[in-house]
Structures are given as structure tokens and as C-alpha cells.
Amino acid sequence: MQKKNGILVSVVGTTPQVVTETLYGLAVCNKEPVDEIYIITTSEGLKVLKSVNFDEKIRRFNELYKTNVRFTYAENVYVINSSNKEEILDIRDSKDSEDTANFIFNAVKEIQRINVEKRLFTSIAGGRKTMTAYMALIMTLLGGKEDKLYHVMVPPYIETERNFFFPEPGGRLLLKDGREVPHDNIKIDLVEISYVRLKNKFGDRINLGTTYKNIVSKFQEEVDTSKQTYQIYKPDDKVILIKDTDEIEKLSFDATSKTAFLAGVSRSFQKTTADLEAFARNDCEIVLLYGETGTGKELFARYYANLLGKGMMVINIGGSSKDLIASELFGHKKGSFTGADTDRVGMIKTAVDQGSILFFDEVEKMPYEVSSQLNRFVQFKQVRRVGDDYPENIEGKIYMIFALNEDPEKLIQEEKLPEDFFNRISRYRVNIDNLNSRIEDIELIVRLILKKKSIERGTEYRTDDEALKILNMCNWKNKNVRVLENVILNSAIRSKDGVIKKDILLSVLEENKIRKREDIVEDYTANKDEDAEIKVIENLGYDKYLEEYEKKILSKLTSKYKKQKVLAEKIKIPESTLSIKLKKLGLKK
């Protein structure tokens, strides 16, 4: 398929090299057809262009690489000036930055009008080329579907070379330190940068804007009063339960979909899913999920929504102001606050009408006044819109899932959570245990993470047995599944052959301050500090502490007494009991 012709638009100061470097990357490396170059610069920048004979540089480029790129100072250079048409000498002066942005915005619009059928290319660069950042910002407003924004990458020694513009076949560059570098060895890369293309949807509005600041302010005002506090999952955005490794091996899915997975074999995991299934069978409208950060409460909430055959709206309480939450949940009347240009229906009524579930994350961060209003809704099925004098009755079922990260008893004592509200939402409560209570699930979770990554990247990732054993021995208190996923992905990317091995894994664990449980117990037994022992128990949990301590003692005893029967007699327990303990603790060969 033939590529559509394009133009290169660059914003530069006194380093026009970024223009020719980008042109080389586009026309020579990427084989993009570039018809014309436009440069937006200061009057000082124009002087630099002329002093280096920039037009001759482009003529030389065309000659060497058989291109036909057009450039003239008169038609292709836009010199930045202020709103009063005064010359701007240095855009780094803060008082001129707004005028600079406005000028560049309107210049790019004019260039696009002249070249209406052509793609627009531009680039940013670090170090000496800070003016390019303006173009990156403006591309968000003016960049179209086929327009490209790149980061131009050159070797470090090129950054300070004012005489180098692009590689020439057979050419050599004399560096300031006296070294000579063949042009053939100078690599220029263009790394494409993704950006939000507002023009695709709001082109008419942007074209009517008079200044960059005017457009940005208008969009920001809309963002501040728009539905930014929630995410929507449809009924067919599935959460699939994984209960064994065979299911993982057979796994296939579209990496761009919202399909998610929950993996586990532990009693804790089975109880959590069984509780949700029981509540779904009985059509429970309000469910409370309680668990530490990173235990996957949103995934379990989505699973419950799947069981009911419903979509789900996720509301992140922690990221919203009191007034915005109230407006989102209950709606508002026109004129009730600045930016309320129209009447608006709240999410509660919308969820009832659509048959969706509302998922409230981080309820402990909900403003007290909002939780009181929500409590009234749960009790009486009434909402009062912001700015309204009277409540409105809501007809129909409303399904809500609430999630807590912190101890509710403590929150009630600190008056961060109304007790009567908690009592209303906690009738059907599901505890989601931390990873330390789900050690049996780690292997399955790890294999699932790597399988998903393999599908996404088209490269096989896996972990060897030794690395997997280390992960099972770690203390995951306050770390949980989210941190485990970060550790696995970080280790996978660093591995040369896609296989996570001991050395890489231990390095990543250390970076994340994750230690083996037995090392924590070892620290205590070495120090013989009673306060340290209490901290270890609080850190690991009482049961895990006893298990690790027992493992340490039995490990020493099995080294001394090689025969199991002799050991059982020495410590005065039945041999069958000892056998079970050794197997459970991984000490039986």
C-alpha cells in the first residue's frame, strides 16, 4: 500500500539540526514521502538557519538521497511574535510562554490548512532542543489520525556537534576531542510517541478556538465537570476462574479485550469465590469486600457482576472531591455550581435504569457527608440531587459492591466511617485474604501472569523451579498480588531467554524489599530480642511464624538424625505425625 505524502513541521530555537535529523529518520530510515519542511522559530533562530545555509543543507539532502523536499526561508519559516506583533527573542522567558504557545498553535493550524490532504510529522528531542516540547503539546490538539509524533534519538556525542546535520555516505565527522567518526556509524532513530488525538472528536471546536490557552482552558473545564470518576465494564467483559495449570496452558484470549482472570486453589480462595457465588444465587443487592490493597477486590467485584449477568461501574472514591462525588452519584441541577450548565442524572439512577452494579472502591476515603447521603439511599431508596430542595424516589433494584482496605472497627472509632452505614453495607461480607494466607496460589498466579505476557508479546516467558520455590518462601505481607505481578513482569523483562532464574529474581525481590519468611525468623533467633520477636509475629502472622520456626528447628534435627524413626523417638512424637509435618514443611526428600 502506497504511503500518503506528508510534511515535516518543527519548532526549534538555535539548533536546526533536529529538523534534518528528523528528516533523515523519516525519508531515509522509514521511507516516508516528505514533500515539504516548515520551521517555527524565533528571530534569533532564523538568523541561525541562514548562518548555517539551511536551505543548502536541504538541497544537499535531496541530491544525496534522491528526494524532492521543498524549503525556502520566505514560505516555510514562521517567526514567533507576541499578540502585539512584537518580536519574542527568548521563549524561555515565562512572560512570553503563553504568546509562544498561541503563535505555534495558530501557525500549525495555518500549515494544516495549506496542506489539507497531507500527513503531519514532527518530533521532540532532549537536551539542546527544548523548544520541540511546544510542538508535542500542540499535537494533542491538532494531530490527526495519521499524523505522527516522534522522539528523535542521536548518539550522545552528536548532541554538542553544531556542524553535523545528517549522515552522508562516506562522510566523516571530526569530534571536539579529536576523534573521527564515520557517518556510516552514526545511528539516528525515530521512536514514535503515542498521544491523545482530540482533533478526531473535537476538530470543529478546536478550529474555532482563537488561542492555545483558550482551547486548553475549555477542555480542562469540561474534564473537571465530566464523568471522570468511574470506569465501565460491560456484562460480556468476563472474569474467568483458573483452578489448575492445564487451564493456563490452553488459555487464549484477545490481549486488547477487558477479559480478566482470577487464579487460585487455596481454601481461602475457594471460600471467597464460594461466598460470592452463594450471594449471587440469592440475588444479594449489597455486598462488602474487605481486604488489603492489592488483593484484587475489583476483580472479585467483576466476578460477582458476571455471576449476576450485569455490567459494572467502578467508582474510585480516593480520586475525587466531596462535591464531585455527590454530583456524580446523585446528579445535579443546572446552575447548582460553577460548570453545572445542564441538569444531570446521577450514577445511581443511571445504574438502576441500565441494570448495572455500582462498585465503590476505597470506601474509607469517602467523605463523611457523602456516606451519610448514601446511607439514606440504602435505607429509603431516595436521592437528592445537588442543588435540589427535595429528594427523589428511585424505583427498581440497585446493586452495589463496597470495598474496604482498612479495618472497619478502627475506621468507625476514628469517625471516618458512620457505624450505621457500615452495618447496612456489611450484611453480606466477603473477606479477601492476603497472599501470605494463599501461598498455595502463588504458582498458579505466576504461571497465569507469564502466560498473559507471552500472549501479549508473542514471546514465551516462564520461570524455573528454583525461582518458583523462592517466591513460595517469601513474606508477602502488605505486598500482595499486584506487587507479585510487578516482580514477575520485571524479572521476565530482564531475563535474556524469557526464563526467570534465581539471580534475577533475587535482585528484583531485593529492590521491592521482599524477604524470605525464614530469613525474618532467622534475624530474630540470631538477635534474641523479645521486641523483635513480637514484630516478626505481627509481620508474618502467628500461624506463619510458628510454621517457619518449626521448619527451622526440624531442619536442624533432620540434619543431625538421618533416620526418620530415630528422630521421632528423640522428639517423642509418632513417626506418622513427623512424616506429615516434614512433608508439609517441604523437608521430606
C-alpha positions as CSV (number, residue, x, y, z in Angstrom):
1,M,0.0,0.0,0.0
2,Q,1.4,3.4,-1.1
3,K,2.1,5.8,1.8
4,K,0.4,9.1,1.8
5,N,2.7,12.1,1.4
6,G,3.5,14.2,4.4
7,I,5.0,17.4,5.7
8,L,7.6,17.9,8.5
9,V,6.7,20.7,10.9
10,S,9.4,21.6,13.5
11,V,9.6,24.0,16.4
12,V,13.2,24.9,17.0
13,G,15.4,27.6,18.6
14,T,19.0,27.8,17.7
15,T,19.6,24.1,16.9
16,P,18.1,23.4,13.5
17,Q,19.9,20.0,13.5
18,V,16.8,18.4,14.9
19,V,15.0,19.2,11.7
20,T,17.5,17.5,9.4
21,E,17.9,14.6,11.9
22,T,14.2,14.0,11.8
23,L,14.1,14.3,8.0
24,Y,16.8,11.7,7.7
25,G,14.9,9.3,10.0
26,L,11.7,9.8,8.1
27,A,12.8,9.9,4.5
28,V,15.9,7.6,4.6
29,C,15.2,5.2,7.5
30,N,11.4,5.0,7.5
31,K,11.0,5.6,3.7
32,E,8.2,8.2,4.4
33,P,7.5,10.5,1.5
34,V,8.1,14.1,2.8
35,D,7.1,16.9,0.5
36,E,8.0,20.0,2.5
37,I,9.6,21.3,5.7
38,Y,8.1,24.1,7.8
39,I,10.0,25.6,10.7
40,I,8.5,27.7,13.5
41,T,11.3,29.6,15.4
42,T,12.4,32.9,16.9
43,S,14.1,35.7,15.0
44,E,17.3,34.5,16.5
45,G,16.5,31.1,15.2
46,L,16.0,32.4,11.7
47,K,19.5,34.1,11.8
48,V,21.0,30.7,12.8
49,L,19.1,29.0,9.9
50,K,20.6,31.5,7.4
51,S,24.1,31.4,9.0
52,V,24.4,27.6,8.5
53,N,22.9,27.9,5.0
54,F,20.0,25.6,6.0
55,D,18.4,25.8,2.5
56,E,21.7,24.5,1.0
57,K,21.6,21.6,3.6
58,I,18.2,20.6,2.3
59,R,19.4,20.9,-1.3
60,R,22.3,18.7,-0.5
61,F,20.0,16.2,1.2
62,N,17.8,16.0,-1.9
63,E,20.8,15.4,-4.0
64,L,22.3,12.6,-1.9
65,Y,19.0,10.8,-1.2
66,K,17.1,11.4,-4.4
67,T,14.3,13.2,-2.6
68,N,12.4,16.4,-3.5
69,V,11.8,18.1,-0.2
70,R,10.8,21.8,-0.6
71,F,12.1,24.6,1.7
72,T,12.5,28.4,1.4
73,Y,13.0,31.0,4.1
74,A,10.2,33.1,2.7
75,E,7.5,30.5,2.6
76,N,8.5,27.9,5.1
77,V,9.7,29.8,8.2
78,Y,7.3,31.2,10.7
79,V,8.9,33.7,13.1
80,I,7.3,33.8,16.6
81,N,5.9,37.1,17.8
82,S,3.6,38.2,20.6
83,S,-0.1,39.1,20.5
84,N,1.0,42.7,20.0
85,K,3.1,41.6,17.0
86,E,6.3,42.3,19.0
87,E,9.3,40.1,18.4
88,I,9.9,37.3,21.0
89,L,13.6,36.9,21.4
90,D,13.7,34.1,24.0
91,I,10.8,31.8,24.7
92,R,12.3,30.7,28.0
93,D,11.1,34.0,29.5
94,S,7.9,33.0,31.4
95,K,6.0,36.1,30.4
96,D,6.3,35.1,26.7
97,S,5.5,31.4,27.0
98,E,1.7,31.9,26.6
99,D,2.2,34.1,23.5
100,T,4.6,31.5,22.1
101,A,2.1,28.6,22.6
102,N,-0.7,30.7,21.0
103,F,1.5,31.6,18.0
104,I,2.7,28.0,17.4
105,F,-0.9,26.7,17.7
106,N,-2.2,29.1,15.0
107,A,0.8,28.6,12.8
108,V,0.3,24.8,12.8
109,K,-3.4,25.4,12.0
110,E,-2.4,27.6,9.0
111,I,0.1,25.0,7.8
112,Q,-2.5,22.2,8.0
113,R,-5.0,24.4,6.1
114,I,-2.4,24.8,3.3
115,N,-1.6,21.1,3.3
116,V,-5.1,19.7,4.0
117,E,-4.6,16.3,2.3
118,K,-1.1,15.6,3.8
119,R,0.1,13.8,6.9
120,L,1.9,15.9,9.5
121,F,5.2,14.7,11.0
122,T,7.0,16.3,13.9
123,S,9.5,15.3,16.6
124,I,10.8,16.2,20.1
125,A,14.3,15.9,21.3
126,G,16.1,16.2,24.6
127,G,19.0,18.4,25.8
128,R,19.7,21.2,23.3
129,K,16.3,21.1,21.6
130,T,13.8,22.1,24.4
131,M,11.6,24.1,22.1
132,T,10.4,20.9,20.5
133,A,8.3,20.3,23.6
134,Y,5.8,23.0,22.5
135,M,5.0,21.1,19.3
136,A,4.4,17.9,21.3
137,L,1.7,19.7,23.4
138,I,0.0,21.2,20.4
139,M,-0.1,17.8,18.6
140,T,-2.6,16.7,21.2
141,L,-5.0,19.4,19.9
142,L,-4.1,19.4,16.2
143,G,-2.7,16.0,15.4
144,G,-4.9,13.8,13.2
145,K,-5.4,10.1,12.9
146,E,-2.4,9.6,10.5
147,D,-0.1,12.3,11.9
148,K,3.0,11.2,13.8
149,L,4.9,12.5,16.8
150,Y,8.5,11.1,17.2
151,H,11.3,11.3,19.7
152,V,14.5,11.8,17.6
153,M,17.4,9.8,19.1
154,V,21.0,10.5,18.3
155,P,24.3,9.3,19.9
156,P,25.4,11.4,22.9
157,Y,28.4,12.8,21.2
158,I,26.2,14.3,18.5
159,E,24.3,16.5,21.0
160,T,27.1,19.1,21.1
161,E,28.1,18.9,17.5
162,R,26.8,22.0,15.7
163,N,28.3,21.1,12.4
164,F,26.5,17.7,12.0
165,F,23.1,17.8,10.3
166,F,22.7,14.3,8.8
167,P,24.8,11.3,7.8
168,E,26.3,11.4,4.3
169,P,27.5,8.3,2.5
170,G,31.3,8.1,3.0
171,G,31.4,11.2,5.2
172,R,33.4,11.6,8.4
173,L,32.8,13.7,11.5
174,L,35.7,15.3,13.4
175,L,34.7,15.5,17.1
176,K,35.9,18.1,19.5
177,D,38.1,15.6,21.3
178,G,40.0,14.9,18.1
179,R,38.3,11.6,17.2
180,E,36.9,10.9,13.8
181,V,33.6,9.1,13.4
182,P,32.5,7.7,10.1
183,H,29.0,8.9,9.2
184,D,28.0,5.3,8.5
185,N,28.4,4.6,12.2
186,I,26.1,7.4,13.3
187,K,22.7,6.0,14.0
188,I,19.6,8.1,14.1
189,D,16.4,6.6,15.4
190,L,12.8,7.9,15.4
191,V,10.8,6.5,18.3
192,E,7.1,7.0,17.8
193,I,5.3,8.6,20.7
194,S,1.6,7.9,21.3
195,Y,-0.6,10.9,22.1
196,V,-4.2,11.7,22.6
197,R,-5.7,13.0,19.4
198,L,-8.5,15.4,20.5
199,K,-8.9,16.6,16.9
200,N,-10.5,13.4,15.8
201,K,-13.6,14.1,18.0
202,F,-13.4,17.8,18.7
203,G,-12.0,19.2,15.5
204,D,-14.8,21.7,14.9
205,R,-14.4,23.1,18.4
206,I,-10.6,23.3,18.1
207,N,-10.8,25.1,14.7
208,L,-13.0,27.8,16.2
209,G,-10.5,28.4,19.1
210,T,-8.5,31.6,18.9
211,T,-5.6,30.7,21.3
212,Y,-3.9,27.7,22.7
213,K,-4.8,28.8,26.3
214,N,-8.5,29.3,25.3
215,I,-8.8,25.8,24.0
216,V,-6.9,24.1,26.8
217,S,-8.9,26.0,29.5
218,K,-12.2,25.0,27.8
219,F,-11.2,21.3,27.7
220,Q,-10.0,21.4,31.3
221,E,-13.3,22.9,32.5
222,E,-15.1,20.1,30.8
223,V,-12.8,17.4,32.3
224,D,-13.4,18.9,35.8
225,T,-17.1,18.6,35.5
226,S,-17.3,15.4,33.4
227,K,-17.6,11.7,34.3
228,Q,-14.0,11.1,35.2
229,T,-14.6,9.2,38.5
230,Y,-15.6,5.8,37.1
231,Q,-14.9,3.1,34.6
232,I,-17.5,0.9,32.9
233,Y,-17.4,-2.8,32.4
234,K,-20.0,-4.4,30.2
235,P,-21.7,-7.7,31.0
236,D,-19.5,-9.6,28.5
237,D,-16.2,-8.2,30.0
238,K,-15.6,-11.6,31.6
239,V,-13.6,-12.6,34.6
240,I,-12.5,-16.3,34.2
241,L,-11.6,-18.5,37.2
242,I,-8.4,-20.6,36.8
243,K,-8.0,-23.6,39.1
244,D,-5.2,-25.6,37.6
245,T,-2.1,-25.2,35.3
246,D,-3.7,-27.2,32.5
247,E,-6.3,-24.4,32.1
248,I,-3.5,-21.9,31.8
249,E,-1.7,-23.9,29.1
250,K,-4.9,-24.0,27.0
251,L,-5.5,-20.3,27.6
252,S,-6.1,-18.0,24.6
253,F,-7.6,-14.5,24.5
254,D,-7.6,-11.1,22.8
255,A,-4.9,-9.1,24.5
256,T,-6.8,-5.9,23.8
257,S,-10.0,-7.1,25.5
258,K,-11.1,-6.5,29.1
259,T,-11.1,-10.2,29.8
260,A,-9.5,-10.8,33.2
261,F,-8.6,-13.9,35.3
262,L,-8.7,-15.0,38.9
263,A,-6.4,-17.9,39.8
264,G,-6.3,-20.0,43.0
265,V,-6.5,-23.4,44.6
266,S,-6.2,-22.5,48.3
267,R,-9.0,-22.9,50.8
268,S,-9.1,-19.2,51.3
269,F,-9.6,-18.5,47.5
270,Q,-12.2,-21.2,47.3
271,K,-14.1,-19.8,50.2
272,T,-14.1,-16.3,48.7
273,T,-15.4,-17.4,45.3
274,A,-17.9,-19.8,47.0
275,D,-19.3,-16.9,49.2
276,L,-19.7,-14.7,46.1
277,E,-21.5,-17.5,44.2
278,A,-23.8,-18.1,47.1
279,F,-24.7,-14.3,47.4
280,A,-25.3,-14.3,43.6
281,R,-27.6,-17.3,43.7
282,N,-29.7,-15.4,46.3
283,D,-29.6,-12.1,44.3
284,C,-28.0,-10.1,47.1
285,E,-28.1,-6.4,46.2
286,I,-25.4,-5.1,48.6
287,V,-22.0,-6.9,49.2
288,L,-19.0,-5.7,51.1
289,L,-15.5,-6.8,50.1
290,Y,-12.8,-6.4,52.7
291,G,-9.1,-6.9,52.0
292,E,-5.7,-5.3,51.9
293,T,-4.6,-3.1,49.0
294,G,-3.6,-5.2,46.0
295,T,-5.6,-8.4,46.9
296,G,-7.8,-8.0,43.8
297,K,-11.0,-6.6,45.2
298,E,-12.0,-5.1,41.8
299,L,-11.6,-8.4,40.1
300,F,-13.7,-10.2,42.6
301,A,-16.3,-7.5,42.3
302,R,-16.3,-8.0,38.5
303,Y,-16.7,-11.8,39.1
304,Y,-19.8,-11.1,41.2
305,A,-21.2,-8.9,38.4
306,N,-20.5,-11.7,35.9
307,L,-22.4,-14.1,38.1
308,L,-25.4,-11.8,38.1
309,G,-25.1,-11.2,34.3
310,K,-24.6,-7.4,34.8
311,G,-22.2,-4.7,33.8
312,M,-20.3,-2.7,36.5
313,M,-19.4,0.9,37.1
314,V,-16.2,1.4,39.1
315,I,-16.1,4.5,41.3
316,N,-12.8,5.4,42.8
317,I,-13.6,7.4,45.9
318,G,-10.0,8.2,46.6
319,G,-9.5,10.2,43.4
320,S,-12.5,12.6,43.8
321,S,-13.6,15.6,45.8
322,K,-16.6,15.7,48.0
323,D,-18.7,17.9,45.7
324,L,-17.7,15.9,42.6
325,I,-18.6,12.6,44.2
326,A,-22.0,13.9,45.3
327,S,-22.7,15.3,41.8
328,E,-21.6,12.0,40.2
329,L,-23.7,9.8,42.5
330,F,-26.9,11.8,43.0
331,G,-26.8,14.2,40.0
332,H,-27.2,18.0,40.0
333,K,-29.4,20.7,38.9
334,K,-28.4,23.3,36.3
335,G,-26.7,26.3,38.0
336,S,-26.1,24.5,41.3
337,F,-22.3,25.2,41.0
338,T,-19.8,26.6,38.5
339,G,-19.7,24.5,35.4
340,A,-23.2,22.9,36.0
341,D,-24.5,24.1,32.6
342,T,-27.3,21.5,32.4
343,D,-29.3,19.2,34.6
344,R,-27.6,15.9,35.2
345,V,-28.8,12.4,36.2
346,G,-26.7,10.8,38.9
347,M,-24.9,7.4,38.5
348,I,-27.3,5.7,41.0
349,K,-30.3,6.4,38.8
350,T,-28.3,5.5,35.7
351,A,-27.2,2.2,37.2
352,V,-30.8,1.3,38.1
353,D,-32.0,2.2,34.6
354,Q,-29.2,0.2,32.9
355,G,-29.3,-2.7,35.4
356,S,-25.6,-2.2,36.3
357,I,-23.7,-2.7,39.5
358,L,-22.0,0.2,41.3
359,F,-18.6,-0.7,42.7
360,F,-17.3,1.7,45.3
361,D,-13.6,1.3,45.8
362,E,-11.8,2.7,48.9
363,V,-14.9,3.5,50.8
364,E,-12.8,4.5,53.8
365,K,-11.9,7.6,51.8
366,M,-15.5,8.6,51.1
367,P,-16.3,12.0,52.6
368,Y,-18.5,11.6,55.7
369,E,-21.3,13.7,54.3
370,V,-21.5,11.6,51.1
371,S,-21.5,8.3,53.1
372,S,-24.4,9.7,55.2
373,Q,-26.3,10.5,52.0
374,L,-25.6,7.1,50.6
375,N,-26.8,5.5,53.8
376,R,-30.1,7.3,53.4
377,F,-30.4,6.0,49.9
378,V,-29.7,2.4,51.0
379,Q,-32.4,2.7,53.7
380,F,-35.1,4.7,51.9
381,K,-34.2,4.4,48.1
382,Q,-34.2,8.2,47.9
383,V,-31.6,10.6,46.3
384,R,-31.4,14.3,46.4
385,R,-29.6,16.0,43.5
386,V,-27.0,18.7,44.3
387,G,-28.9,22.0,44.2
388,D,-32.3,20.3,44.6
389,D,-34.7,21.0,47.5
390,Y,-36.5,17.7,47.6
391,P,-35.4,14.0,47.4
392,E,-36.5,11.8,44.5
393,N,-37.7,8.2,44.9
394,I,-35.7,5.6,42.9
395,E,-37.8,2.7,41.7
396,G,-36.2,-0.7,41.0
397,K,-33.3,-2.8,42.3
398,I,-29.9,-1.2,42.8
399,Y,-26.9,-3.5,43.1
400,M,-23.9,-2.1,45.0
401,I,-20.5,-3.6,46.0
402,F,-18.4,-1.7,48.5
403,A,-14.7,-2.3,49.1
404,L,-12.7,-1.5,52.2
405,N,-8.8,-1.6,52.5
406,E,-8.7,-0.8,56.3
407,D,-10.1,-2.3,59.5
408,P,-13.7,-1.1,59.7
409,E,-13.7,-1.1,63.5
410,K,-10.8,1.3,63.5
411,L,-12.4,3.5,60.9
412,I,-15.6,3.7,63.0
413,Q,-13.7,4.6,66.1
414,E,-11.9,7.4,64.2
415,E,-15.2,8.6,62.8
416,K,-14.1,8.0,59.2
417,L,-17.0,5.6,58.6
418,P,-20.5,6.0,60.0
419,E,-21.3,2.9,62.1
420,D,-24.9,2.7,60.9
421,F,-23.7,3.0,57.3
422,F,-21.2,0.1,57.8
423,N,-23.9,-2.0,59.4
424,R,-26.2,-1.6,56.4
425,I,-23.5,-2.5,53.8
426,S,-21.8,-5.3,55.7
427,R,-24.6,-7.9,56.0
428,Y,-23.1,-9.9,53.1
429,R,-19.4,-9.6,53.7
430,V,-16.6,-11.3,51.8
431,N,-13.0,-11.4,53.2
432,I,-10.3,-11.5,50.6
433,D,-7.1,-12.8,52.3
434,N,-3.7,-11.5,51.6
435,L,-1.1,-13.5,49.7
436,N,0.6,-14.8,52.9
437,S,-2.6,-16.8,53.5
438,R,-2.7,-18.0,49.9
439,I,0.8,-19.4,49.4
440,E,-0.6,-22.4,47.6
441,D,-2.0,-20.0,44.9
442,I,1.4,-18.4,44.1
443,E,2.5,-20.9,41.5
444,L,-0.8,-20.7,39.6
445,I,-0.8,-16.9,39.7
446,V,2.8,-16.7,38.5
447,R,2.1,-19.1,35.6
448,L,-1.0,-17.1,34.7
449,I,0.9,-13.7,34.7
450,L,3.6,-15.2,32.4
451,K,1.1,-16.8,30.1
452,K,-0.8,-13.5,29.7
453,K,2.5,-11.7,29.0
454,S,3.5,-14.4,26.5
455,I,0.3,-13.9,24.6
456,E,0.6,-10.1,24.6
457,R,4.2,-10.0,23.5
458,G,4.2,-13.1,21.2
459,T,7.3,-14.3,23.2
460,E,7.3,-17.2,25.6
461,Y,8.0,-16.4,29.3
462,R,8.4,-18.9,32.1
463,T,10.1,-19.4,35.4
464,D,12.4,-22.2,36.5
465,D,11.6,-24.4,39.6
466,E,14.2,-22.8,41.8
467,A,12.8,-19.3,41.2
468,L,9.2,-20.6,41.9
469,K,10.4,-22.1,45.1
470,I,11.8,-18.8,46.3
471,L,8.6,-17.0,45.5
472,N,6.7,-19.5,47.7
473,M,9.1,-18.8,50.6
474,C,8.7,-15.0,50.5
475,N,6.8,-12.9,53.0
476,W,4.1,-11.0,51.0
477,K,2.6,-9.0,53.9
478,N,1.4,-5.7,52.5
479,K,2.6,-6.6,49.1
480,N,0.0,-9.0,47.7
481,V,-0.9,-10.0,44.1
482,R,-0.3,-6.6,42.5
483,V,3.3,-6.5,43.8
484,L,3.8,-10.2,42.9
485,E,2.8,-9.3,39.3
486,N,5.2,-6.4,39.2
487,V,8.0,-8.7,40.5
488,I,7.3,-11.3,37.9
489,L,7.0,-8.9,34.9
490,N,10.1,-7.0,35.9
491,S,12.1,-10.3,36.2
492,A,10.7,-11.6,32.9
493,I,11.8,-8.5,31.0
494,R,15.3,-8.6,32.5
495,S,15.8,-12.3,31.6
496,K,17.7,-12.9,28.4
497,D,15.9,-16.0,27.2
498,G,12.5,-15.3,28.8
499,V,13.2,-17.7,31.7
500,I,13.1,-16.2,35.2
501,K,16.0,-17.6,37.2
502,K,17.2,-17.3,40.7
503,D,19.8,-14.5,40.4
504,I,17.5,-12.1,38.5
505,L,14.5,-12.8,40.8
506,L,16.5,-12.3,44.0
507,S,17.7,-8.9,42.6
508,V,14.1,-7.8,41.8
509,L,12.9,-9.1,45.2
510,E,15.6,-7.0,47.0
511,E,14.6,-3.9,45.0
512,N,11.0,-4.4,46.2
513,K,12.1,-5.1,49.8
514,I,10.6,-8.6,49.8
515,R,12.4,-11.1,52.0
516,K,12.0,-14.8,52.7
517,R,10.0,-15.7,55.7
518,E,12.7,-17.9,57.1
519,D,15.2,-15.0,56.9
520,I,12.9,-12.9,59.1
521,V,12.7,-15.7,61.7
522,E,16.5,-16.1,61.4
523,D,17.0,-12.4,62.3
524,Y,15.0,-12.9,65.5
525,T,16.7,-16.1,66.6
526,A,20.1,-14.5,66.0
527,N,19.3,-11.4,68.0
528,K,17.3,-13.0,70.8
529,D,15.3,-9.8,71.1
530,E,11.8,-10.1,72.6
531,D,10.6,-6.9,70.9
532,A,11.9,-8.2,67.6
533,E,10.0,-11.4,68.1
534,I,6.8,-9.5,68.5
535,K,7.4,-7.5,65.4
536,V,8.2,-10.7,63.4
537,I,4.9,-12.3,64.6
538,E,3.0,-9.1,63.6
539,N,4.8,-9.1,60.3
540,L,4.3,-12.8,59.4
541,G,1.2,-13.6,61.3
542,Y,1.2,-16.0,64.3
543,D,0.5,-19.2,62.3
544,K,3.2,-18.5,59.7
545,Y,5.7,-17.6,62.4
546,L,5.1,-20.9,64.2
547,E,5.3,-22.7,60.9
548,E,8.7,-21.1,59.9
549,Y,10.1,-21.6,63.4
550,E,9.1,-25.2,63.4
551,K,10.6,-25.6,59.9
552,K,13.9,-24.1,61.2
553,I,14.1,-26.5,64.2
554,L,13.1,-29.6,62.2
555,S,15.6,-28.7,59.5
556,K,18.4,-28.8,62.1
557,L,17.1,-32.0,63.6
558,T,16.9,-33.8,60.3
559,S,20.5,-32.9,59.6
560,K,21.5,-34.5,62.9
561,Y,19.3,-37.6,62.8
562,K,19.2,-39.0,59.3
563,K,16.7,-41.7,60.1
564,Q,13.1,-40.6,60.5
565,K,12.3,-43.3,63.0
566,V,15.2,-42.3,65.3
567,L,14.2,-38.6,65.1
568,A,10.6,-39.4,66.0
569,E,11.8,-41.3,69.1
570,K,14.2,-38.4,70.1
571,I,11.5,-35.7,69.9
572,K,8.8,-38.0,71.3
573,I,6.1,-37.9,68.6
574,P,4.7,-40.6,66.4
575,E,6.7,-41.3,63.3
576,S,3.5,-40.9,61.2
577,T,3.0,-37.4,62.7
578,L,6.6,-36.5,62.0
579,S,6.2,-37.7,58.4
580,I,3.2,-35.5,57.8
581,K,5.0,-32.4,59.3
582,L,8.1,-32.9,57.2
583,K,6.1,-33.3,54.0
584,K,4.0,-30.2,54.8
585,L,7.1,-28.1,55.5
586,G,8.9,-29.3,52.4
587,L,11.6,-31.1,54.4
588,K,10.8,-34.6,53.3
589,K,13.0,-35.8,50.4
